[in-house]
């Protein structure tokens, strides 16, 4: 019921954990650290130019291809097919957005339950993205532990934002795997070992 608290979040959950730490510390509680696993940083500066953001996304995608390919080649055949379909949809959607065309998930032809589930997920993602867009936190003295795959490490803009959000320390650890696989065997073992190390400190 009392601190010091050890908080952690994966992807969007990293921002949630960071805000939890901010609120706890504002209430005079103690937070030992916030572990952020493959989490993108909130934009705590003025909104970037939309065209610049698109080009930055393209550069990040190209730089990340070797890491994606290495990870892809370690999958079994069934996983490869699923990953290929997902990547084709992702690239197609990104190209359309880059061209200024709004993309919605296709829900036509789905059954009632599946259609309802996709609509809920779509709304959930949109709410999260809107929340991040409107979230502009001020730095505070919390220890941040960033656990990143090599691909995420390339996104220096993200790293600089996290560094700007702590007036204490930001420790960066590179872990094997990709954004989608760090919570799966065998990569989750490295992640667990690193978290145990932080907790034992």
Secondary structure by P-SEA (a helix, b strand, c coil): cccccccccccaaaaaaaaaaaaaaaacbbbcbbbbcccccccccccccaaaaaaaaaaaaaaaaaaaaaaaaaccaaaaaaaaaaaaaaaaaaaaaaaccccccccccccaaaaaaaaaaaaaaaaaaaaaaaccccccbbbbbbbbccccccaaaaaaaaaaacccbbbbbbbccccccccccaaaaaaaaaaaaaaac
